[in-house]
Every structure is written in structure tokens, then in C-alpha cells.
Amino acid sequence: MANVENTTMWKQIQLGVKEMERLMGHKDYNLAMIKSRQILEYMVRCMAEKACVVEGDLSDTIDQLYEGRWISRTTRDHYHNIRILGNKAVHEGDDTAYDANQAYQLLTQEVREFASEY
């Protein structure tokens, strides 16, 4: 069952990245940043399950993964940056190309890392 769930989760991540790329191409930067946060949540949820981490909010779960040495300091920092940019998009209506591009660059780097490790 876990393999099926991981495959489904990986498929959601891949589809999410494609959707984010589409949103970026349409200059819908706000939704692109929101999508980046959703993809991050999928990745963190998958890792938390594997690490047997009790999920709290996204920030706490990221920190627990770092403290348990499931992710590096750099990855933790990237995850928090993606989370913060997504939050700015949701709560403050941020729709700047710069922030969306930053979220996209960090996310695609971390998705590659996630794919090679999980």
C-alpha cells in the first residue's frame, strides 16, 4: 500500500510542477506561488510519513525533518522560503514575478533532490 501511496504522491508532485510552470508561463505569479507551497506540502508529508514524524503545521514538520537529519540545513532553508513565499501569496496577495521565480527555482531544485532520494 505504501508504494501505491508514494507513487500517487510522486505523481501529484510532478503534475504540480507542470501546473506551476503553466501558471508561470501565463504570468499568474500569485497562483504559481500558492502551487509551490502545495507541492512542498506533498513532499514534506511524504517524508514525514517515512520518518515517522508526527505532523504539525508545515513549519514544525520541516523543522522536525531537519532535527531528525532527514533533510539538510540548505533544504530546510529552501523549504521555509517556499513556504513563506506561498504564505505571502495567499495572505498578502503577492504576485511579483521575482518572488514567483524564486519559489519556482527553489522548488524545482528541491523536487530534483527529493526524486533522487525518495
Secondary structure, 3 states (H helix, E strand, C coil): CHHHHHHHHHHHHHHHHHHHHHHHHCCCHHHHHHHHHHHHHHHHHHHHHHHCCCCCCHHHHHHHHHHCCCCCHHHHHHHHHHHHHHHHHHHHCCCCHHHHHHHHHHHHHHHHHHHHHC
